Amino acid sequence: MPFWISIILVLIVIAYFPLFLEAVVIFLISDLMFGIPEAKFANYVFVSSTTVFILLIIFELLKNKIKFYS
């Protein structure tokens, strides 16, 4: 699955479920298996897992600020 489709699916799931840490674990395993050092990221291997972790923190902070009415 392409990286951008995975990120879109994870964003939807993070928005729906509270504290979805499984996304970080899935992307960490993906980086461990398929990650290569990227020159544009200073030879950093864990780009996708770091991105998902930062997005998880941002979404959790936003979900705490926004009231959801059902």
C-alpha positions, 0 to 999 in steps of 0.5 A: 500500500502506498505511503500516502494512502496509509497516512490517510487511513491512519488519520481517519482511524486516529480521529475516530478512536481514542489514543490509537497507539497501534498506528505508531507500532504498525508504522514502526514495524514498517520502517524497520522492515522497509525503511531506508535512510533518506538523504532529504531527511538527513539519513533518518530511517524512521520517517513514517513512524515519527510522522504518525507519532507527531500526528497522533499527538496533534490529533489527541490535543485537538480532540481534547479541545473540541467538544463532540456532541452526539 
